[in-house]
Amino acid sequence: MAKVLVIDDDRSLLRALSLGLQSEGHEVTTATNAESGLRQTALRQPDVVVLDIGLPDMDGLEVCRRIREWSDVPIIILSATGTEHRKVAALDGGANDYVTKPFSMAELEARIRVVVRNRNGEPEVSAGPVLERGQLELDLVHHEATLSGQHVALTSKEFDVLSFLARHAGRTCTHQMILEAVWGAGYGREAQYVHAYVHRLRHKLNDEQGHMIRSVPGVGYLLDDDEP
């Protein structure tokens, strides 16, 4: 059976899901907020994450997006809202399935079996929770960056831009690619956003000359992971 991590702030539901899934032979771990859920996803490496969309400290879609930065673990979204646009947003954000509350234990267990079976049929591809690119290290779980062992204070968007470049180090990332990955599918022509954030990143990384984050004129940027 599967190792299941359930992230939900409803403690009564957590107890019910734990008992129900354990009775089916699953190993169940729970978390009551996004921070704990992200940490346990990295540490325990579950076979599937069951994620409530309405958490107290972070929107469930953002949690899903962050997990997808470094893991392909199957994610099943739980939500009291069954509107089509929320389902589409969840699936576009990397979720594998979407279950509307209330639901039966049999339905959830069946969906867990399906996503785990589908995943086991494909090789796992995961960047891991920490990216190391030369002297740059990015903790994708806690959104923390260090350069040569020194902490670099980044905003959330700055970290997202840098981590996207780091995941594709050595390859040119176009302005549109960066915009869609960081700001969303509705963006693509606002290259000035990317220029502004790269300028700020270079300043914070002591890279004003653009040796680490290299410009590809008229196209985009490239993170040189060989730069000392």
Secondary structure, DSSP 8 states (H G I E B T S, - for coil): --EEEEE-S-HHHHHHHHHHHHHTT-EEEEESSHHHHHHHHHHH--SEEEEESB-SSSBHHHHHHHHHTT----EEEEES---HHHHHHHHHTT-SEEEESS--HHHHHHHHHHHHHHHHTS------SEEEETTEEEETTTTEEEETTEEE---HHHHHHHHHHHHTTTS-EEHHHHHHHHT-TT-SS-HHHHHHHHHHHHHHTT-TT-SSEEEETTTEEEE-TT--
